[in-house]
Amino acid sequence: MNILIVIGTRPEAVKLAPVVTSLMENTNVNVSVLVTAQHRRMLDEVLDIFDIVPDYDLDIMSDNQTPTDVFIQVLHGIQPILLETKPDWLLVQGDTTTVLASTIAAAYAKIPVGHIEAGLRTYNRDNPFPEEINRVLTDHAASLHFAPTLTDRKALLREGISDQTIHVTGNTVIDALNTIIARPEPSSFRDLLSNIPDDKRLILVTAHRRENFGEPLQMIIVALLQLAKREDIHIIYPAHPNPNIDNPIKELLLNQKNISIVEPLDYLTFAHLMKNSYLILTDSGGIQEEAPGLGTPVLVLRKATERTEAIEQGTAIMVGTDTEKIVKSVKLLLDNQSSYKEMIKTVNPFGDGKASQRIVSILLDQISASD
């Protein structure tokens, strides 16, 4: 039985790594990995950390690529590989344009698709963009849906997805994080903090989504400049390589007091930084899932989130990109210890670290049933 796993970006690599490892331990399955390299450098370092060697590499990344560019190149590049390998199943994860294009190509070739992290919804096509569009279309073309939570399962059922194809598994990012955080702190992490006094509370910041390009990012930057006037904190911002993020961040925040703008961090270093941060400001979806498992509060720099469980359980707060709201929310958690403790004592709603085992077991049962 042949399974082809498609990976496009760093988050996909992180979340698929435990699944790849689990499947490769099964001698009854032939597993191949195809990377599109929608992200190149950030993808490669995760593959190295988890010892994943791709069998196929489309290497599509280009400067200022648009979702349309990515879709066309993936659709064109994967077709001959599907014809050559004739996989019995295609596995994808998440909501990138790589995921949608791969799913459509497989569906056209009548190859069943298993969608890991199915059912996430904001019901707002612009937030996040184009991810909300990608995941809705992917779910309706997929044959098997691995939903992280009961909320995600309910979303799929409301859209008419068959109950028999939906399995609640937890999120594989918790599996990956548990594996990584068990490793010792790397020297790169210690070097990162070497010039920051121990009495400073660390605030980790990440922003990369298209809907935050331009004015929203400018408002985030103003908030960081206001917060950096405090002497009891230090802000660490790994700038995303996209020039729409990287250029304004470095132009306005580089060499500012109590702010460190650093190059993108490898996942091992980043995981330990999340664990040692006092709080995190982010528009990332994955960090909303990871941080609760590390006891680190998250302020979400978005208008809408598909990880509503984090908001409901109090592990995350929606602050959007409004400067005043960001500053007010951060100061509350810095100055009010009861509010801070409320956020760090809750249980992670996104999984128990066994999601990949469940996914592999379900997939193997599907394969056995079709024999």
C-alpha positions in Angstrom: 0.0 0.0 0.0 1.5 3.3 -1.1 0.9 6.6 0.8 2.2 10.0 -0.5 2.5 12.7 2.0 2.7 16.3 0.7 4.5 19.1 2.7 4.7 22.7 1.7 5.6 24.9 4.6 7.3 24.8 8.0 4.1 24.4 10.0 3.0 21.5 7.8 6.4 19.9 8.3 6.1 20.2 12.1 2.6 18.8 12.2 3.2 16.0 9.7 6.6 14.8 11.1 5.0 12.6 13.8 2.7 11.1 11.2 5.6 10.4 8.8 7.6 8.8 11.6 4.7 6.6 12.8 3.8 5.4 9.2 7.4 4.6 8.4 7.6 2.3 11.4 4.9 0.2 9.7 6.4 -2.4 7.3 3.1 -2.9 5.5 3.1 0.6 4.1 5.3 2.3 1.5 5.6 5.9 2.4 6.8 8.7 0.1 7.3 12.4 1.0 6.8 15.2 -1.5 7.8 18.7 -0.6 6.6 21.6 -2.7 8.9 24.1 -0.8 6.2 26.8 -0.7 8.6 27.9 2.0 12.2 26.8 1.4 14.7 27.5 4.1 12.1 27.4 7.0 10.8 24.1 5.7 14.3 22.5 5.3 15.4 23.1 8.8 12.3 21.3 10.2 12.9 18.4 7.9 16.4 18.2 9.2 15.3 18.3 12.8 12.9 15.4 12.3 15.3 13.5 10.0 12.8 13.5 7.1 14.4 13.1 3.6 11.9 14.0 0.8 11.5 11.6 -2.1 10.3 14.4 -4.4 11.0 18.2 -4.3 9.1 20.6 -6.5 11.2 23.6 -5.2 8.6 26.1 -6.3 9.4 29.1 -3.9 9.9 32.4 -5.7 10.2 36.1 -4.6 6.8 37.7 -3.8 4.9 34.7 -4.9 1.1 34.9 -4.8 -1.3 32.2 -3.8 -2.2 31.8 -7.5 1.5 31.3 -8.4 1.8 28.6 -5.7 -1.4 26.9 -6.8 -0.5 26.7 -10.5 3.0 25.4 -9.8 1.9 22.8 -7.3 -0.9 21.6 -9.5 1.4 21.3 -12.5 4.3 19.8 -10.6 2.5 17.1 -8.7 0.5 15.7 -11.6 3.3 13.6 -13.1 4.3 12.3 -9.7 0.8 11.1 -9.0 0.8 9.3 -12.4 4.2 7.8 -11.6 3.6 6.7 -8.0 -0.1 5.9 -8.2 -0.6 6.3 -4.4 -3.5 4.6 -2.7 -3.8 7.6 -0.4 -2.6 11.2 -0.4 -2.1 12.9 3.0 -2.1 16.6 3.5 -2.2 18.8 6.6 -3.7 22.2 7.3 -4.8 25.0 5.0 -2.0 26.2 2.8 -2.3 26.7 -1.0 0.0 23.6 -1.3 -2.7 21.6 0.5 -5.5 22.8 -1.7 -3.6 22.3 -5.0 -2.4 18.8 -4.0 -5.9 17.8 -3.0 -7.5 19.0 -6.2 -4.8 17.2 -8.3 -5.4 14.0 -6.3 -9.2 14.3 -6.6 -8.9 14.7 -10.4 -6.7 11.6 -10.5 -9.3 9.8 -8.3 -6.9 9.3 -5.5 -8.5 9.5 -2.0 -7.2 12.3 0.3 -6.8 12.2 4.0 -6.9 15.8 5.5 -5.2 16.2 8.8 -6.4 19.2 10.8 -9.8 19.2 9.1 -12.8 21.3 10.1 -11.1 24.5 11.3 -13.3 27.5 10.5 -13.6 31.3 11.1 -16.4 31.7 8.6 -14.6 34.7 7.3 -13.0 34.3 3.9 -10.7 37.3 4.5 -9.4 36.1 7.9 -7.3 34.2 7.5 -6.7 34.7 3.8 -6.4 32.5 1.7 -6.4 29.8 4.4 -10.1 29.9 5.1 -10.9 29.3 1.4 -8.2 26.6 1.1 -9.4 24.5 4.0 -13.1 24.6 3.2 -12.5 23.4 -0.4 -10.0 20.8 0.8 -12.4 19.3 3.3 -15.1 19.0 0.6 -12.7 17.2 -1.8 -11.1 14.9 0.9 -12.3 11.4 1.6 -11.1 11.2 5.2 -11.1 14.0 7.8 -8.9 14.0 10.9 -10.5 16.7 13.0 -8.4 18.0 16.0 -11.4 18.8 18.2 -15.2 18.2 18.6 -15.7 21.8 17.5 -14.0 21.0 14.2 -16.1 17.8 13.8 -19.3 19.8 14.3 -18.2 22.3 11.7 -17.7 19.5 9.1 -21.1 18.0 9.9 -22.8 21.3 9.5 -21.4 21.5 6.0 -22.7 18.1 5.0 -19.5 16.1 5.4 -20.3 12.4 6.2 -20.0 11.5 9.8 -18.4 8.2 8.8 -15.4 10.1 7.3 -14.7 12.3 10.4 -12.4 11.2 13.2 -11.5 13.4 16.2 -7.8 12.8 16.9 -6.3 15.9 18.6 -3.7 18.0 16.9 -0.4 16.5 15.8 1.4 19.7 16.7 1.3 18.6 20.4 3.0 15.3 19.5 5.7 17.2 17.6 6.1 19.8 20.4 6.4 17.1 23.1 9.2 15.4 21.1 11.1 18.7 20.5 10.8 20.2 24.0 12.2 17.1 25.5 15.5 17.8 23.8 18.1 19.9 25.6 18.1 23.7 25.0 20.4 24.3 22.0 23.4 26.6 22.2 21.5 28.9 19.8 18.8 29.4 22.4 21.4 30.3 25.1 23.1 32.7 22.7 19.8 34.4 21.9 19.3 35.3 25.6 22.9 35.9 26.5 22.6 39.7 26.4 19.2 39.9 28.0 19.2 40.4 31.8 17.6 37.6 33.7 15.1 39.8 35.5 13.5 40.9 32.2 10.3 39.1 31.3 10.4 37.9 27.7 7.6 38.8 25.2 7.8 36.8 22.0 6.2 38.3 18.9 5.4 36.7 15.5 3.4 38.1 12.6 3.2 36.9 9.0 -0.3 36.7 7.7 -1.3 38.5 4.5 -4.2 40.2 6.2 -1.8 41.9 8.5 0.4 43.4 5.7 0.4 47.2 5.6 -1.6 49.2 8.2 -2.3 46.4 10.6 1.4 45.6 10.9 2.1 49.3 11.4 -0.4 49.4 14.4 1.4 46.3 15.9 4.7 48.0 15.5 3.5 51.2 17.3 2.2 49.0 20.2 5.6 47.3 20.5 7.4 50.6 20.6 5.1 51.7 23.4 5.5 48.5 25.4 9.3 48.6 24.9 9.4 51.7 27.1 9.0 49.4 30.1 12.2 48.4 31.8 10.9 45.0 33.1 10.4 43.4 29.7 12.3 42.5 26.6 10.6 41.8 23.2 12.0 39.2 20.9 10.7 39.3 17.3 11.9 36.7 14.8 11.1 38.6 11.6 9.4 36.6 8.9 11.4 36.5 5.6 8.5 37.9 3.5 9.6 41.4 2.6 6.1 42.7 3.5 6.9 41.8 7.1 10.6 41.9 7.2 11.2 45.4 5.7 8.9 47.4 8.0 9.9 45.5 11.1 13.6 46.1 10.5 13.1 49.7 9.4 11.1 50.7 12.5 12.2 48.3 15.3 15.8 47.4 14.6 18.1 48.8 17.3 15.3 50.0 19.5 15.7 49.7 23.3 14.3 46.5 24.9 13.6 44.9 21.4 15.6 42.2 19.6 14.8 41.7 15.9 16.3 38.3 15.0 16.4 36.2 11.9 13.9 33.3 11.7 14.7 30.7 14.3 14.9 26.9 13.8 12.0 25.0 15.4 14.1 23.6 18.3 15.3 27.1 19.4 11.8 28.5 18.8 10.1 25.9 20.9 12.4 26.6 23.9 11.8 30.3 23.4 8.0 29.8 23.6 8.5 27.8 26.8 10.6 30.5 28.4 8.5 33.5 27.3 6.3 35.3 29.7 3.7 35.7 27.0 3.4 35.6 23.2 1.9 38.0 20.7 1.1 36.2 17.4 -1.1 35.9 14.4 0.0 32.2 14.0 -2.5 29.4 14.2 0.0 26.8 15.4 1.3 28.9 18.3 -2.2 29.2 19.6 -2.1 25.4 19.9 1.4 25.0 21.1 1.7 27.7 23.8 -1.1 26.3 26.1 0.9 23.1 26.4 3.9 25.1 27.6 1.9 27.3 30.0 2.5 30.4 28.0 -0.4 32.9 27.5 -1.2 34.0 23.9 -2.5 37.3 22.6 -3.9 36.8 19.1 -3.1 39.5 16.6 -6.1 38.7 14.4 -9.7 39.7 13.8 -10.9 36.0 13.9 -9.5 32.7 15.0 -10.4 29.1 14.0 -8.9 28.0 17.4 -11.9 29.1 19.4 -11.2 26.4 22.0 -8.2 28.5 23.2 -10.4 31.6 23.6 -13.1 29.6 25.4 -10.7 28.0 27.8 -8.8 31.2 28.5 -5.4 30.2 27.1 -5.6 32.9 24.5 -7.1 36.4 24.2 -8.2 38.0 20.9 -6.6 41.5 20.7 -6.6 42.1 16.9 -4.2 44.7 15.6 -5.5 47.8 17.4 -2.6 49.5 19.1 -4.4 50.5 22.3 -6.0 47.1 22.8 -2.7 45.3 22.4 -0.9 47.6 24.9 -3.7 47.4 27.4 -3.9 43.6 27.2 -0.2 43.1 27.6 0.0 45.5 30.5 -2.8 43.7 32.2 -0.9 40.4 32.1 2.3 42.1 33.2 0.8 43.9 36.2 -2.1 41.7 37.3 -0.8 38.4 38.5 -4.3 36.9 39.1 -5.2 37.5 35.4 -1.9 36.0 34.3 -2.3 32.9 36.5 -5.8 32.3 35.2 -4.3 31.9 31.7 -1.5 29.6 32.5 -3.4 27.1 34.7 -5.8 25.8 32.0 -5.5 22.5 30.2 -4.4 22.4 26.6 -7.6 21.9 24.6 -5.9 20.7 21.4 -4.5 17.3 22.3 -2.7 14.8 24.5 0.3 14.1 22.3 -1.2 10.9 20.7 -2.9 12.4 17.7 -0.4 10.9 15.1 -0.9 7.4 16.6 -4.7 7.7 16.2 -4.4 9.0 12.6 -2.1 6.2 11.6 -4.3 3.6 13.2 -7.4 4.9 11.5 -5.7 5.1 8.1 -4.4 1.6 8.4 -7.9 0.4 9.3 -9.2 2.1 6.1 -6.5 0.4 4.0 -7.3 -3.0 5.6 -11.0 -2.5 4.9 -10.3 -1.8 1.2 -8.2 -5.0 0.7 
